[in-house]
Amino acid sequence: MSWTDQRIIAFDTETTGLNPFDGDRVIEFGAVELTVDAEYRVTAVAAHDWLINPDVPIPREVTRVTGIKDEDLLGKPSFSKLAKEIHGLLEGAVLVAHNLAFDLAFLRLEFERCGLNWPKTVAEVDTLHISRAKMTDQNKHNLGHVCGLLGVPLDNAHRATDDAEACGRVLLEFARRFNAPQSLDEMIIWADAVGPPPDTGHIGIGDDGMPYFLEGDRKGERVDQHPDHLQWMTMALVRNGDEWQKCYPPALHEWIKRWLRARASGRFRANPRGGGPRDWGLDPAPWRA
């Protein structure tokens, strides 16, 4: 299955601050659906953009960066009024964002307030990860800098739809320059993206679309609640005769590493002394099948 045959949705959010767990809210959601040919060329673009009333004041620093003012949001719908439409747009797509965990954390909490789970997606790709992996000579990897290096236009930075389209085109430019595979499964590995857990019997997707432990002391518990245990699973050894061997198969090790990297890439610091999801800087919205 080729990933270019899937619906590709690049998206971005503008928010009242950097910490969704302490009350910051989404004030703009923008997404573009990119139709792409086998050479990773864009053949069509469908844009979606909503200004959203967060029912809290917008800090002056946010207005300075985005240009969005309190008066711009008067009369605009709350997220709850748009939740099903945004949810339907993201459902069943390859999602692309720059610093994906940041946007996922905000959107997951907004959906949760409306009684919705994170939509079921095909894959979730972070162009920030790709930039760091493919352009190791660069010290900066923010979207504007990456666009400049790749020749991708970004005329209205820090507005959601413009950033979203630039992000989608950055993915395609990376795909051309660094020979991304056509296969969906291979592309997920190439992009250090998040896909489904391997079928090893240790982690699986629950009825709510969230990854759960299938065995051991944490059987039946969500993996995002135990990032410390996930990390331990990549290191756990068992004695087999005179040798020590890994407890878990390599495919599961790789999935866990990608999942932790993807979920710990948001714009807040991880606490090395803690063991909970927030201490790790995790986005608590795991991948959905």
PyMOL commands that set and color helices and strands:
alter all, ss='L'
color gray80, all
select helices_A, chain A and resi 3-5+20-22+60-66+70-73+79-90+100-113+127-134+143-150+160-177+184-190+223-225+227-233+250-263
alter helices_A, ss='H'
color red, helices_A
select strands_A, chain A and resi 8-15+26-36+42-51+94-97+123-126+203-205+211-213+237-240+243-246
alter strands_A, ss='S'
color yellow, strands_A
deselect
rebuild
show_as cartoon
